[in-house]
């Protein structure tokens, strides 16, 4: 039984039970209208639509009323579901094995899962830890409490800088905003001058010490070898003391060789650039400086005087920076409609056994069913054809009639030495197609990327039988058929992205003829260069096409007779309408924090699809991504 039929049956059962439930659920088109429907039946239906497993607390009961004015997808249905539960004093908590527990809001805070990001999932309880300025935990808890749900909880150690908040996602975001506002008001900025310690080494050390959630910010000024530090007064004081303890002693004399490990840059390309600069550092009477690259460790080795080493290291550090990435998403939409109508009339009349009845017939190649073959099979015995010839006519007649499409009407026979036959064939076809392709690829700024999904099919390029049909051979080449996206992104000021794009969509249409096996390929190709803002959707190109073809085959003069002329002609009409559009959306990814939500969105998408198709309570993807023990 399909989901649609199952839900329709459930709706009917609930109506007979006294409620009125009229859901119309399709794959991505859910309209929910419910009146006084038992909440447990509602939970059961949502489980079917979303593919999730729910364990219902025995204390959950009541009736629900819902009205939706527009279609909802699976994700929106689940969001509505959580809001309905919240209105009635319930919530869902996801267990470790992937199932959801439907329980009372009261007491749910103790079971809320931990949210490392501090945002949580909309409509569900979550627990997060927030860091506040030193000694302000009690004050932060007092400010957060009024914006929390009645069943939410906040805990703080009065003299510390940590608070623990459990609430719905939107309230967690409010709590985080309050804490950030408290911290921002007390932050100070200070410039710390270094004398012996390299400012870049100091910056790296402080970033590693603070981690991704450091309560301070550090910016290096290489020109003056100084650091700009922003944070609370206490944090800045700690950093100043730490840097002073590190920035001591006289500079260590440099050796003849220094080793510079690279973090982000392509060592081979960077080495090529440095080699071009080396002649400018050559001093007459001294050994020429050299730079070598070790690909195994991605390291540059510099052999030069101490001051030359320092200058080259400074250049390398400036170039060895994390480069932003660009996620390029293409949206290819093709909507087409092919319609055809065929109407043809064929007739034949002829005499046998010396009859004076002349041969009259109409036979059109565009119509399936060759009437002359049929008449030949009927009159084969009367005209005295051999067994072989008669068998050939019968085979041809059966094959001809088997090729009829659509509706057909026919009569035929032999009466008083006269053969006659008539076939009327009518056919109407209507074929709609809606193709949506969304290829996407992530690449570094100013680095070309290619995405290809398809097949390689053989295309004949030549063949030869050789002398006396000996040593025959055929040559062919492989051609890629599918979806291909080639892109080169370049990020400029203002987060404007220049994109050099080649988008190709190809498919196999069929063979050229029944006799020749050569393929006919459909191909849509766009090669262009565009500018787009970060996250902006831009149209690359498109085609709106409406082709109509009318073909009439008829007997001269007779086919033009009003009304009766239809008996002497065959008419075909075909119409092809195509709407093809290609859109593009580039998104800049500068940090791991930028990449995380984009990756999570795609991961949730494929996880939901896996659950929907497999019917499992837990996706295999979660098992694959689980950390190994």
RACORJO-V500300 format. One record per residue. N is the residue number from 1. RES is the residue in three letters. PSI is psi as a letter, one per 20 degrees, with the letter a starting at -180 (none if undefined). OMEGA is omega in degrees with one decimal (NA if undefined). Layout:
<<N:RES:PSI:OMEGA> <N:RES:PSI:OMEGA>>
This chain:
<<1:UNK:p:-179.1> <2:UNK:r:178.5> <3:UNK:g:-179.2> <4:UNK:g:-179.4> <5:UNK:h:-179.2> <6:UNK:g:-178.2> <7:UNK:h:176.6> <8:UNK:h:177.7> <9:UNK:g:178.4> <10:UNK:g:178.6> <11:UNK:g:179.9> <12:UNK:g:-179.6> <13:UNK:g:-179.9> <14:UNK:h:177.7> <15:UNK:g:178.5> <16:UNK:h:-178.8> <17:UNK:i:176.1> <18:UNK:i:178.8> <19:UNK:r:176.0> <20:UNK:o:-177.4> <21:UNK:p:-178.2> <22:UNK:m:177.2> <23:UNK:q:173.1> <24:UNK:n:-175.1> <25:UNK:p:169.6> <26:UNK:a:-173.1> <27:UNK:g:178.1> <28:UNK:k:-174.7> <29:UNK:n:-174.9> <30:UNK:p:175.0> <31:UNK:p:-173.9> <32:UNK:p:172.8> <33:UNK:o:-175.8> <34:UNK:q:175.7> <35:UNK:p:177.8> <36:UNK:l:179.2> <37:UNK:p:178.6> <38:UNK:p:-174.5> <39:UNK:h:179.3> <40:UNK:h:175.0> <41:UNK:h:176.7> <42:UNK:g:178.9> <43:UNK:g:179.9> <44:UNK:g:-179.8> <45:UNK:h:178.1> <46:UNK:h:176.6> <47:UNK:h:178.8> <48:UNK:g:-176.3> <49:UNK:g:-173.8> <50:UNK:i:-179.3> <51:UNK:j:180.0> <52:UNK:q:178.9> <53:UNK:p:-178.3> <54:UNK:p:171.6> <55:UNK:o:-169.5> <56:UNK:p:174.5> <57:UNK:p:-179.9> <58:UNK:h:-178.8> <59:UNK:i:179.8> <60:UNK:p:177.9> <61:UNK:r:179.2> <62:UNK:a:-179.4> <63:UNK:q:179.1> <64:UNK:q:175.8> <65:UNK:p:-177.3> <66:UNK:q:174.5> <67:UNK:p:175.5> <68:UNK:p:-176.6> <69:UNK:i:-179.4> <70:UNK:q:-179.3> <71:UNK:q:179.0> <72:UNK:q:173.0> <73:UNK:a:-175.4> <74:UNK:g:-179.2> <75:UNK:g:179.5> <76:UNK:h:176.7> <77:UNK:g:-179.4> <78:UNK:h:178.0> <79:UNK:g:177.0> <80:UNK:g:-179.9> <81:UNK:g:-178.7> <82:UNK:h:178.2> <83:UNK:h:177.5> <84:UNK:g:178.0> <85:UNK:g:-178.4> <86:UNK:g:179.2> <87:UNK:h:-177.4> <88:UNK:j:176.0> <89:UNK:k:-180.0> <90:UNK:r:176.3> <91:UNK:r:176.6> <92:UNK:q:177.2> <93:UNK:p:-178.1> <94:UNK:p:178.9> <95:UNK:r:-177.1> <96:UNK:h:-178.7> <97:UNK:j:174.3> <98:UNK:i:-180.0> <99:UNK:r:-178.0> <100:UNK:p:175.1> <101:UNK:p:175.0> <102:UNK:o:-173.7> <103:UNK:r:179.7> <104:UNK:q:174.3> <105:UNK:h:-180.0> <106:UNK:p:-179.1> <107:UNK:i:-177.9> <108:UNK:i:-176.8> <109:UNK:h:-178.7> <110:UNK:h:-177.9> <111:UNK:j:-175.4> <112:UNK:p:179.1> <113:UNK:q:-179.8> <114:UNK:p:177.8> <115:UNK:o:-178.3> <116:UNK:h:-179.5> <117:UNK:h:-179.0> <118:UNK:j:-179.9> <119:UNK:h:-178.8> <120:UNK:a:179.3> <121:UNK:p:-176.1> <122:UNK:p:176.5> <123:UNK:j:-178.0> <124:UNK:q:176.1> <125:UNK:q:175.8> <126:UNK:q:179.6> <127:UNK:p:177.9> <128:UNK:r:178.9> <129:UNK:p:-179.2> <130:UNK:p:177.5> <131:UNK:p:-178.5> <132:UNK:r:176.5> <133:UNK:q:-175.5> <134:UNK:p:176.0> <135:UNK:j:-176.7> <136:UNK:j:-178.2> <137:UNK:g:-179.0> <138:UNK:g:178.8> <139:UNK:g:178.2> <140:UNK:g:179.0> <141:UNK:h:179.5> <142:UNK:h:179.9> <143:UNK:h:-176.3> <144:UNK:h:-173.3> <145:UNK:g:-177.1> <146:UNK:h:-176.9> <147:UNK:j:-177.3> <148:UNK:r:173.2> <149:UNK:q:-177.2> <150:UNK:h:-180.0> <151:UNK:j:177.1> <152:UNK:r:-178.4> <153:UNK:q:174.9> <154:UNK:p:-179.3> <155:UNK:q:-178.0> <156:UNK:q:169.9> <157:UNK:p:-167.7> <158:UNK:h:-175.0> <159:UNK:j:-176.0> <160:UNK:a:-179.8> <161:UNK:k:-180.0> <162:UNK:p:170.3> <163:UNK:q:179.4> <164:UNK:p:-175.9> <165:UNK:p:174.9> <166:UNK:p:-178.0> <167:UNK:a:174.2> <168:UNK:q:-173.5> <169:UNK:g:-177.6> <170:UNK:h:178.1> <171:UNK:h:173.7> <172:UNK:h:178.4> <173:UNK:h:176.8> <174:UNK:g:180.0> <175:UNK:g:179.3> <176:UNK:g:179.6> <177:UNK:h:178.7> <178:UNK:g:-180.0> <179:UNK:g:179.4> <180:UNK:h:178.7> <181:UNK:h:177.8> <182:UNK:g:-178.8> <183:UNK:h:-176.5> <184:UNK:h:-176.7> <185:UNK:h:-176.2> <186:UNK:j:-178.2> <187:UNK:q:174.7> <188:UNK:r:176.3> <189:UNK:q:-178.5> <190:UNK:q:176.5> <191:UNK:p:-177.9> <192:UNK:o:-178.5> <193:UNK:p:177.7> <194:UNK:q:-179.5> <195:UNK:g:-176.8> <196:UNK:h:-175.1> <197:UNK:p:176.9> <198:UNK:p:-176.7> <199:UNK:h:179.0> <200:UNK:h:176.3> <201:UNK:h:179.0> <202:UNK:g:179.2> <203:UNK:g:179.4> <204:UNK:g:-178.7> <205:UNK:g:-178.4> <206:UNK:h:178.9> <207:UNK:g:177.8> <208:UNK:h:179.8> <209:UNK:g:-177.7> <210:UNK:h:-179.0> <211:UNK:a:-175.8> <212:UNK:h:-178.2> <213:UNK:k:-179.2> <214:UNK:p:-179.7> <215:UNK:j:-179.5> <216:UNK:r:176.6> <217:UNK:q:-178.1> <218:UNK:p:177.6> <219:UNK:p:-177.9> <220:UNK:p:173.3> <221:UNK:n:-174.8> <222:UNK:h:-176.6> <223:UNK:h:-178.3> <224:UNK:j:-177.9> <225:UNK:l:-178.8> <226:UNK:r:-179.4> <227:UNK:p:169.5> <228:UNK:p:-176.8> <229:UNK:p:177.6> <230:UNK:p:178.3> <231:UNK:a:176.6> <232:UNK:r:-178.3> <233:UNK:h:-179.8> <234:UNK:g:-179.3> <235:UNK:g:-179.9> <236:UNK:h:178.7> <237:UNK:g:178.2> <238:UNK:g:-178.6> <239:UNK:h:179.9> <240:UNK:g:-179.8> <241:UNK:h:179.5> <242:UNK:g:-179.2> <243:UNK:h:178.4> <244:UNK:h:178.1> <245:UNK:h:179.6> <246:UNK:h:-173.1> <247:UNK:m:-176.8> <248:UNK:r:175.6> <249:UNK:r:177.9> <250:UNK:q:-179.4> <251:UNK:p:177.7> <252:UNK:p:-179.7> <253:UNK:p:179.6> <254:UNK:q:174.0> <255:UNK:a:-178.9> <256:UNK:h:-175.4> <257:UNK:p:173.1> <258:UNK:q:-179.1> <259:UNK:p:-177.2> <260:UNK:o:176.3> <261:UNK:q:-179.3> <262:UNK:q:-178.5> <263:UNK:g:-173.0> <264:UNK:h:-171.9> <265:UNK:q:172.0> <266:UNK:o:-173.5> <267:UNK:h:-177.6> <268:UNK:g:178.5> <269:UNK:h:179.0> <270:UNK:h:178.0> <271:UNK:g:178.1> <272:UNK:g:179.4> <273:UNK:g:-178.7> <274:UNK:h:179.4> <275:UNK:h:179.0> <276:UNK:h:-179.0> <277:UNK:i:-173.8> <278:UNK:h:-179.2> <279:UNK:h:-178.9> <280:UNK:i:179.7> <281:UNK:j:179.2> <282:UNK:p:178.8> <283:UNK:p:-176.6> <284:UNK:p:180.0> <285:UNK:i:178.7> <286:UNK:q:177.8> <287:UNK:p:179.9> <288:UNK:p:178.2> <289:UNK:q:179.1> <290:UNK:q:177.0> <291:UNK:p:177.3> <292:UNK:q:-177.4> <293:UNK:p:175.6> <294:UNK:o:-175.5> <295:UNK:h:-178.0> <296:UNK:g:-179.6> <297:UNK:j:-177.0> <298:UNK:l:-173.4> <299:UNK:q:173.8> <300:UNK:p:179.1> <301:UNK:p:-175.3> <302:UNK:p:174.2> <303:UNK:o:-177.1> <304:UNK:r:175.3> <305:UNK:r:-174.4> <306:UNK:g:-178.6> <307:UNK:h:177.2> <308:UNK:g:176.4> <309:UNK:g:-178.4> <310:UNK:g:-179.9> <311:UNK:g:180.0> <312:UNK:h:177.8> <313:UNK:h:179.2> <314:UNK:g:177.4> <315:UNK:g:-178.6> <316:UNK:g:179.9> <317:UNK:g:-179.8> <318:UNK:h:-179.4> <319:UNK:h:-177.1> <320:UNK:m:179.9> <321:UNK:q:176.3> <322:UNK:p:-178.5> <323:UNK:q:176.8> <324:UNK:q:176.7> <325:UNK:r:179.0> <326:UNK:p:171.8> <327:UNK:o:-178.4> <328:UNK:o:180.0> <329:UNK:p:175.8> <330:UNK:q:177.0> <331:UNK:o:-177.7> <332:UNK:o:-177.7> <333:UNK:p:177.3> <334:UNK:o:179.3> <335:UNK:p:-176.9> <336:UNK:q:177.2> <337:UNK:p:177.5> <338:UNK:p:179.3> <339:UNK:q:-179.5> <340:UNK:q:175.7> <341:UNK:p:179.8> <342:UNK:p:173.5> <343:UNK:p:-178.4> <344:UNK:q:178.0> <345:UNK:p:176.0> <346:UNK:p:176.3> <347:UNK:r:178.0> <348:UNK:q:-180.0> <349:UNK:p:-178.5> <350:UNK:q:-178.0> <351:UNK:q:176.2> <352:UNK:r:176.1> <353:UNK:l:176.8> <354:UNK:j:179.4> <355:UNK:q:179.8> <356:UNK:j:179.8> <357:UNK:p:-178.0> <358:UNK:r:176.7> <359:UNK:o:175.9> <360:UNK:p:179.9> <361:UNK:q:168.5> <362:UNK:p:-176.5> <363:UNK:p:-173.8> <364:UNK:p:-174.9> <365:UNK:h:-179.5> <366:UNK:i:-179.1> <367:UNK:p:173.8> <368:UNK:q:-177.2> <369:UNK:n:-179.3> <370:UNK:o:-173.9> <371:UNK:h:-179.1> <372:UNK:h:174.9> <373:UNK:h:180.0> <374:UNK:g:-180.0> <375:UNK:h:177.8> <376:UNK:h:178.7> <377:UNK:h:-179.1> <378:UNK:g:-173.9> <379:UNK:j:-176.8> <380:UNK:g:-178.7> <381:UNK:h:-173.9> <382:UNK:h:-178.7> <383:UNK:j:173.1> <384:UNK:k:178.7> <385:UNK:q:179.1> <386:UNK:r:-179.5> <387:UNK:g:-179.0> <388:UNK:g:-179.7> <389:UNK:g:-179.5> <390:UNK:g:178.8> <391:UNK:h:179.0> <392:UNK:g:178.0> <393:UNK:g:-178.3> <394:UNK:g:178.3> <395:UNK:g:179.4> <396:UNK:h:179.8> <397:UNK:g:179.8> <398:UNK:g:179.2> <399:UNK:h:-179.0> <400:UNK:g:-179.4> <401:UNK:h:179.1> <402:UNK:i:-179.1> <403:UNK:j:179.6> <404:UNK:p:174.0> <405:UNK:q:177.7> <406:UNK:b:-179.6> <407:UNK:q:-178.6> <408:UNK:q:175.1> <409:UNK:p:-179.1> <410:UNK:q:173.9> <411:UNK:q:177.8> <412:UNK:q:178.8> <413:UNK:a:-178.9> <414:UNK:o:-178.1> <415:UNK:o:176.4> <416:UNK:l:176.9> <417:UNK:j:-180.0> <418:UNK:p:174.9> <419:UNK:p:179.0> <420:UNK:q:178.7> <421:UNK:q:-179.6> <422:UNK:p:175.2> <423:UNK:p:172.7> <424:UNK:p:-176.2> <425:UNK:p:179.3> <426:UNK:p:-177.6> <427:UNK:p:174.7> <428:UNK:p:178.7> <429:UNK:q:178.6> <430:UNK:o:-175.7> <431:UNK:p:177.9> <432:UNK:q:175.1> <433:UNK:q:178.9> <434:UNK:o:-174.8> <435:UNK:p:176.8> <436:UNK:o:177.9> <437:UNK:p:-178.8> <438:UNK:m:175.6> <439:UNK:q:175.7> <440:UNK:q:-176.9> <441:UNK:q:178.2> <442:UNK:p:-178.9> <443:UNK:r:176.7> <444:UNK:q:174.9> <445:UNK:p:177.4> <446:UNK:k:175.5> <447:UNK:p:-178.2> <448:UNK:q:178.8> <449:UNK:q:179.4> <450:UNK:p:175.1> <451:UNK:p:-177.5> <452:UNK:p:172.8> <453:UNK:o:-178.9> <454:UNK:b:-179.0> <455:UNK:r:170.7> <456:UNK:o:-177.5> <457:UNK:q:-179.8> <458:UNK:p:175.9> <459:UNK:p:-178.2> <460:UNK:p:177.9> <461:UNK:i:178.4> <462:UNK:q:176.7> <463:UNK:q:-178.8> <464:UNK:q:177.8> <465:UNK:i:-177.7> <466:UNK:r:179.6> <467:UNK:p:-179.8> <468:UNK:k:178.7> <469:UNK:k:177.9> <470:UNK:q:177.9> <471:UNK:l:177.6> <472:UNK:q:176.6> <473:UNK:q:179.3> <474:UNK:p:177.6> <475:UNK:q:178.2> <476:UNK:r:176.5> <477:UNK:q:179.4> <478:UNK:p:178.6> <479:UNK:p:-178.5> <480:UNK:p:179.0> <481:UNK:p:-180.0> <482:UNK:b:-179.0> <483:UNK:p:-179.8> <484:UNK:p:178.0> <485:UNK:o:174.1> <486:UNK:p:-175.3> <487:UNK:q:173.3> <488:UNK:o:-179.7> <489:UNK:q:176.1> <490:UNK:o:-177.3> <491:UNK:p:178.7> <492:UNK:a:-178.3> <493:UNK:q:179.6> <494:UNK:j:-179.5> <495:UNK:k:171.9> <496:UNK:p:-174.0> <497:UNK:p:173.7> <498:UNK:p:-174.1> <499:UNK:o:169.3> <500:UNK:o:-167.3> <501:UNK:p:166.5> <502:UNK:o:-178.1> <503:UNK:p:-178.2> <504:UNK:p:173.6> <505:UNK:o:-178.6> <506:UNK:q:179.6> <507:UNK:r:179.4> <508:UNK:p:178.7> <509:UNK:h:-177.9> <510:UNK:a:178.3> <511:UNK:q:-177.4> <512:UNK:g:175.2> <513:UNK:r:178.3> <514:UNK:h:-178.6> <515:UNK:h:-179.3> <516:UNK:p:-176.5> <517:UNK:j:-178.4> <518:UNK:q:-177.5> <519:UNK:q:167.9> <520:UNK:p:-175.3> <521:UNK:p:168.7> <522:UNK:p:-177.5> <523:UNK:p:172.9> <524:UNK:p:-173.5> <525:UNK:p:175.4> <526:UNK:p:173.5> <527:UNK:o:-173.7> <528:UNK:r:174.4> <529:UNK:p:-175.6> <530:UNK:r:172.7> <531:UNK:p:179.7> <532:UNK:q:175.4> <533:UNK:r:179.4> <534:UNK:p:178.4> <535:UNK:j:-177.4> <536:UNK:p:175.3> <537:UNK:p:-177.8> <538:UNK:q:179.5> <539:UNK:p:179.1> <540:UNK:h:-177.6> <541:UNK:r:-179.5> <542:UNK:r:-179.3> <543:UNK:p:171.4> <544:UNK:o:-171.3> <545:UNK:p:178.1> <546:UNK:o:-179.1> <547:UNK:p:177.6> <548:UNK:p:-176.8> <549:UNK:p:177.5> <550:UNK:p:-179.2> <551:UNK:p:-178.8> <552:UNK:p:172.2> <553:UNK:p:-175.0> <554:UNK:r:173.3> <555:UNK:p:-178.5> <556:UNK:q:178.3> <557:UNK:g:-177.0> <558:UNK:h:-179.0> <559:UNK:i:-179.0> <560:UNK:i:-179.8> <561:UNK:p:178.5> <562:UNK:p:178.0> <563:UNK:f:-176.5> <564:UNK:i:-179.8> <565:UNK:i:178.5> <566:UNK:h:178.6> <567:UNK:i:-175.2> <568:UNK:k:179.1> <569:UNK:r:177.1> <570:UNK:p:-174.0> <571:UNK:p:176.6> <572:UNK:p:-179.9> <573:UNK:p:178.3> <574:UNK:q:178.8> <575:UNK:p:-179.2> <576:UNK:o:177.9> <577:UNK:p:-177.4> <578:UNK:p:171.6> <579:UNK:o:-177.8> <580:UNK:p:179.0> <581:UNK:q:177.8> <582:UNK:p:179.8> <583:UNK:r:-178.6> <584:UNK:q:175.3> <585:UNK:o:175.0> <586:UNK:q:178.3> <587:UNK:p:-179.0> <588:UNK:p:177.0> <589:UNK:o:-176.8> <590:UNK:h:-175.4> <591:UNK:r:175.9> <592:UNK:h:178.0> <593:UNK:h:176.8> <594:UNK:h:-176.3> <595:UNK:h:-172.8> <596:UNK:g:-179.6> <597:UNK:h:178.3> <598:UNK:g:177.9> <599:UNK:g:-178.1> <600:UNK:h:178.6> <601:UNK:g:178.8> <602:UNK:h:-179.7> <603:UNK:g:177.6> <604:UNK:h:179.7> <605:UNK:g:-176.6> <606:UNK:h:176.4> <607:UNK:g:178.9> <608:UNK:h:179.2> <609:UNK:h:178.0> <610:UNK:g:179.0> <611:UNK:h:-178.1> <612:UNK:g:-176.4> <613:UNK:h:-175.2> <614:UNK:h:-177.3> <615:UNK:j:179.4> <616:UNK:q:176.9> <617:UNK:h:-179.1> <618:UNK:p:-179.1> <619:UNK:q:174.5> <620:UNK:h:-179.9> <621:UNK:h:178.9> <622:UNK:h:178.8> <623:UNK:h:-179.8> <624:UNK:h:-176.4> <625:UNK:i:-179.5> <626:UNK:p:-179.2> <627:UNK:p:178.9> <628:UNK:q:-178.4> <629:UNK:none:NA>>
